[in-house]
Structures are given as C-alpha cells and as structure tokens.
Amino acid sequence: RDICKMKKKYPFVSVVINCYNGESFLREAIESVYKQTYNNWEIVFWDNCSTDQSSTIAKSFDKKLKYFKSDQTTELGEARVSAVNEAKGDFIAFLDSDDLWMEDKLKDQIEVFLSSKKPLGLVYGRSEVIFEEKKEKNFIHLEDKILPDGDVLGELARENFIVFSSAVVDRVAFYKCGGFKKHLKNSMDYSIFLKLAKNYRFGVIQEVCCKNRIHKENLSNKQKVVGAIEAIEAVKSILPDKRV
C-alpha cells in the first residue's frame, strides 16, 4: 500500500537522451538530470553508434543511467522510437544531448500533472536559448508571452512553441496517440505534440525550465527545409479539426 501511495505521489519518470557524437556538451546535459530535486527517475541513453567519447561519458554515471547502443547509425526518428521503447516510466521526459535542465524542472512539471483536475497529455515550460558561439545574445523563448495551456491545438498548429527538451508526456497518452514516427527526420516531436494536443489538454510552467543550446552542428539549412516539409505533413495529419 505504501508503494502505491509513493507511486501516486512520486511517479517514475524516464528521461530519454538520444545521442550521436555529442561529447562536447553531453556531461553537462546528463549532470543537469542528476541535479534534479525530483529523484524518482531513470535515464534511457540511446547511443546512435557514436564515434567520439559519448559512450565513455555516458557509462561513467551510475545505474540510474541505462545505456543502449544502436547496431548502426539510423535516422533520428528511428533512433527516438528505439529509445522510447526502452522507457519504463509513468511519464517520459526528453533531453537533447546538448541542452540543460534547471534543477526544479521535473518536480514542478510532475506537480502540474498530479494537481490537474483533467488528464493532461503533456506538460512543458519556458526555455532559455543559449548561443555557444557567443556572437548572439542569449534570450528567453517567447519571453513577452504567457505560454498557453489547456486546449492548445489551434495555437500549436500555427507554430510549434514547445521546445523539445522542455516537454514531459504521459506515457499512456503518448502511445495512444501513436508515439514517434520512424520515417520523420526532423519533426517527430512536432508531429506527436500535435496528436497529443488534438486529444488531450496540456499543462505549462511559465518559468524557465531548460536551456536550449544553439551551436554550429545543429543549424544546417538542409535540416530547416526538411523540418518545414515535415511540419506541414504533421499539421495535415490532424486535420480536419475545427480548432485549426
């Protein structure tokens, strides 16, 4: 009975980290999970056949980090599907290997899930965008706007305002909505966010909960074009809907 009470109060969270040659920022990313004030979590670390020191860095942590390695390097969509399939948590959180979490992130988001009178499919938060090259000034994403919650489908269809590393999803809702799509290369997050928004309400924390790092490796024009094409496909997949 005590275990059941604990599970309701402190549900288990799987933190999914996909990595391909992410050694530059990886230790800092993983340490930001270990610094969480919420303790009932595991890290599902999916190494997409890295050729740098990523595996050595990941394996230097304790057993709360579960290390998995792909047989070969795959597209990101397939790698995300493989990683999420290893998650055991009641909730699934996502952290890109070059991003960071603030220490109260999981605590604050799980509180939103548990205090909601209606079931939530996803809880997200505000993000600080940080530039590695220092040529541009760091800024708070959508700082002048109150981030929407509740029924967000209409707004989300116009713009993906949810930073991936800020999102925590209800595991059951995630799979009921089809999970990640293997064939997508760039917009698998936007695709599942839209499907969740079509069927569930969203929760939000207005404070900065993560830092989204921008650096030369994650800013290719090719990715932007693919992302735009896939985003259109993602929106089409939830139509028709009167809210859009």
PLY file of the C-alpha trace (Angstrom):
ply
format ascii 1.0
element vertex 244
property float x
property float y
property float z
element edge 243
property int vertex1
property int vertex2
end_header
0.00 0.00 0.00
2.85 2.41 0.86
4.48 1.67 -2.51
1.20 2.53 -4.27
1.00 5.82 -2.37
4.58 6.64 -3.29
3.93 5.86 -6.96
0.96 8.24 -6.98
2.91 11.00 -5.22
6.25 10.44 -6.96
5.59 8.69 -10.28
8.54 7.18 -12.12
9.94 9.33 -14.94
12.02 8.06 -17.86
14.39 10.72 -19.19
15.19 9.91 -22.81
18.50 11.16 -24.21
19.33 10.41 -27.84
22.97 10.96 -28.72
25.15 10.88 -31.80
28.68 12.26 -31.32
27.54 14.62 -28.59
30.68 14.62 -26.42
31.06 18.41 -26.37
28.06 19.10 -24.13
26.98 15.65 -23.00
28.36 15.53 -19.46
26.75 18.86 -18.62
23.40 17.66 -20.02
23.43 14.41 -18.01
24.57 16.16 -14.84
21.58 18.51 -15.09
19.34 15.43 -14.68
21.34 14.18 -11.70
20.93 17.62 -10.07
17.12 17.39 -10.19
15.29 17.98 -6.91
12.87 15.23 -8.06
14.59 11.87 -7.59
12.35 9.11 -8.97
13.75 8.84 -12.50
15.88 6.82 -14.86
17.85 7.97 -17.89
17.36 5.98 -21.08
20.50 6.83 -23.03
20.42 5.82 -26.69
23.80 5.96 -28.42
23.24 6.11 -32.18
26.64 4.50 -32.92
28.75 7.49 -31.86
32.40 7.52 -32.88
33.55 10.06 -30.27
33.74 9.80 -26.45
29.96 9.88 -25.90
29.79 6.25 -24.75
32.65 6.72 -22.27
30.95 9.80 -20.81
27.55 8.09 -20.52
29.00 4.94 -18.94
30.81 6.98 -16.29
27.50 7.58 -14.50
25.75 5.16 -12.12
23.00 2.61 -12.78
20.27 5.24 -12.93
21.55 5.76 -16.47
20.59 2.82 -18.69
22.94 2.72 -21.69
21.79 1.34 -25.05
23.70 1.35 -28.32
22.29 1.06 -31.83
23.75 -1.62 -34.13
24.19 1.07 -36.77
23.61 4.80 -37.14
19.97 5.45 -38.07
17.82 8.47 -38.87
16.80 10.42 -35.78
13.15 9.34 -35.99
14.09 5.67 -35.81
16.59 6.35 -33.01
13.94 8.18 -30.95
11.48 5.29 -31.42
14.12 2.79 -30.28
15.00 4.88 -27.22
11.41 5.47 -26.09
10.66 1.74 -26.40
13.16 1.16 -23.56
11.46 3.64 -21.22
9.76 2.20 -18.13
8.37 5.40 -16.61
4.81 6.56 -15.97
5.96 9.76 -17.66
8.56 10.30 -20.38
10.76 13.39 -20.45
13.10 14.40 -23.24
16.51 16.00 -23.11
18.65 16.65 -26.17
22.29 15.86 -25.50
23.35 19.48 -25.94
20.61 21.03 -23.76
20.30 21.55 -19.98
17.57 21.35 -17.35
17.00 23.67 -14.40
17.08 21.74 -11.12
13.35 22.01 -10.28
12.12 21.10 -13.76
10.80 17.59 -13.10
9.44 18.47 -9.65
7.45 21.41 -10.99
6.13 19.53 -14.03
5.08 16.40 -12.15
3.22 18.66 -9.70
1.29 20.13 -12.64
0.35 16.64 -13.86
-0.75 15.47 -10.41
-2.68 18.61 -9.44
-4.67 18.85 -12.69
-8.38 18.07 -12.37
-8.45 16.89 -16.00
-6.00 14.39 -17.55
-3.03 16.06 -19.23
-1.17 14.63 -22.19
1.87 16.87 -21.90
3.44 19.49 -19.64
6.05 21.88 -21.00
7.84 25.00 -19.84
9.76 28.07 -20.89
13.23 27.79 -22.37
16.30 29.99 -22.45
18.10 29.93 -25.80
21.87 29.98 -25.33
24.39 30.53 -28.13
27.64 28.60 -27.96
29.44 30.91 -30.40
28.63 33.98 -28.25
28.04 36.01 -31.43
24.42 36.45 -30.47
22.90 37.31 -27.12
21.09 34.62 -25.12
17.35 35.17 -24.80
14.22 33.70 -23.20
12.00 31.96 -25.78
8.65 33.79 -26.04
9.60 35.93 -23.03
6.89 38.53 -23.68
4.11 35.95 -23.97
2.12 33.89 -21.47
2.62 30.31 -22.63
-0.74 28.67 -23.42
-2.18 25.66 -21.61
-5.41 23.68 -21.75
-6.64 23.22 -25.32
-3.61 24.43 -27.30
-4.23 22.73 -30.66
-5.17 25.87 -32.60
-2.08 27.78 -31.49
0.22 24.78 -31.84
-0.90 24.19 -35.43
0.18 27.74 -36.27
3.56 27.47 -34.54
5.49 24.83 -32.62
6.19 26.85 -29.48
7.18 23.80 -27.39
10.92 23.31 -27.04
11.59 19.55 -27.14
13.79 19.45 -24.03
11.06 21.19 -22.02
8.42 18.50 -22.64
7.20 15.72 -20.35
4.49 13.40 -21.71
2.11 10.96 -20.10
3.30 7.56 -21.31
-0.20 6.13 -21.90
-1.32 9.22 -23.83
1.91 9.19 -25.87
1.31 5.64 -27.11
-2.44 6.12 -27.58
-1.55 8.93 -29.98
0.86 6.74 -31.94
4.22 7.75 -30.45
7.09 8.96 -32.63
7.05 8.26 -36.35
10.16 6.43 -37.57
10.19 7.97 -41.04
10.47 11.57 -39.81
13.95 13.10 -39.79
13.30 16.41 -38.08
9.71 16.98 -36.90
8.88 13.81 -34.95
8.45 15.97 -31.84
6.02 18.41 -33.52
4.06 15.52 -35.01
3.40 13.82 -31.65
2.80 17.16 -29.89
0.01 17.92 -32.38
-1.58 14.49 -31.95
-1.44 14.86 -28.16
-2.94 18.36 -28.40
-5.78 17.04 -30.57
-6.76 14.55 -27.86
-5.59 15.97 -24.52
-5.16 19.16 -22.57
-1.64 20.49 -21.93
-0.12 21.89 -18.75
2.61 24.50 -18.51
5.10 26.08 -16.14
5.81 29.70 -17.02
9.31 29.73 -15.52
12.44 28.81 -17.46
12.87 25.05 -17.04
15.59 24.31 -19.59
18.34 25.82 -21.69
18.25 25.14 -25.41
21.77 25.34 -26.84
22.37 26.66 -30.36
25.69 25.74 -32.00
27.04 25.21 -35.49
26.31 21.46 -35.60
22.54 21.89 -35.08
21.87 24.70 -37.52
22.05 23.27 -41.05
19.87 24.79 -43.75
19.14 21.30 -45.05
17.54 20.42 -41.71
15.41 23.57 -41.82
13.99 22.66 -45.24
13.23 19.06 -44.19
11.71 20.37 -40.96
9.39 22.74 -42.82
8.17 20.00 -45.16
7.60 17.57 -42.27
5.83 20.24 -40.20
3.28 20.70 -42.98
2.79 16.92 -43.07
2.31 16.90 -39.29
-0.40 19.57 -39.39
-2.20 17.81 -42.26
-2.26 14.60 -40.21
-4.51 16.13 -37.51
-6.98 17.66 -39.97
-9.89 18.14 -40.26
-10.38 19.84 -36.89
-12.50 22.94 -36.30
-9.94 24.33 -33.86
-7.31 24.66 -36.61
0 1
1 2
2 3
3 4
4 5
5 6
6 7
7 8
8 9
9 10
10 11
11 12
12 13
13 14
14 15
15 16
16 17
17 18
18 19
19 20
20 21
21 22
22 23
23 24
24 25
25 26
26 27
27 28
28 29
29 30
30 31
31 32
32 33
33 34
34 35
35 36
36 37
37 38
38 39
39 40
40 41
41 42
42 43
43 44
44 45
45 46
46 47
47 48
48 49
49 50
50 51
51 52
52 53
53 54
54 55
55 56
56 57
57 58
58 59
59 60
60 61
61 62
62 63
63 64
64 65
65 66
66 67
67 68
68 69
69 70
70 71
71 72
72 73
73 74
74 75
75 76
76 77
77 78
78 79
79 80
80 81
81 82
82 83
83 84
84 85
85 86
86 87
87 88
88 89
89 90
90 91
91 92
92 93
93 94
94 95
95 96
96 97
97 98
98 99
99 100
100 101
101 102
102 103
103 104
104 105
105 106
106 107
107 108
108 109
109 110
110 111
111 112
112 113
113 114
114 115
115 116
116 117
117 118
118 119
119 120
120 121
121 122
122 123
123 124
124 125
125 126
126 127
127 128
128 129
129 130
130 131
131 132
132 133
133 134
134 135
135 136
136 137
137 138
138 139
139 140
140 141
141 142
142 143
143 144
144 145
145 146
146 147
147 148
148 149
149 150
150 151
151 152
152 153
153 154
154 155
155 156
156 157
157 158
158 159
159 160
160 161
161 162
162 163
163 164
164 165
165 166
166 167
167 168
168 169
169 170
170 171
171 172
172 173
173 174
174 175
175 176
176 177
177 178
178 179
179 180
180 181
181 182
182 183
183 184
184 185
185 186
186 187
187 188
188 189
189 190
190 191
191 192
192 193
193 194
194 195
195 196
196 197
197 198
198 199
199 200
200 201
201 202
202 203
203 204
204 205
205 206
206 207
207 208
208 209
209 210
210 211
211 212
212 213
213 214
214 215
215 216
216 217
217 218
218 219
219 220
220 221
221 222
222 223
223 224
224 225
225 226
226 227
227 228
228 229
229 230
230 231
231 232
232 233
233 234
234 235
235 236
236 237
237 238
238 239
239 240
240 241
241 242
242 243
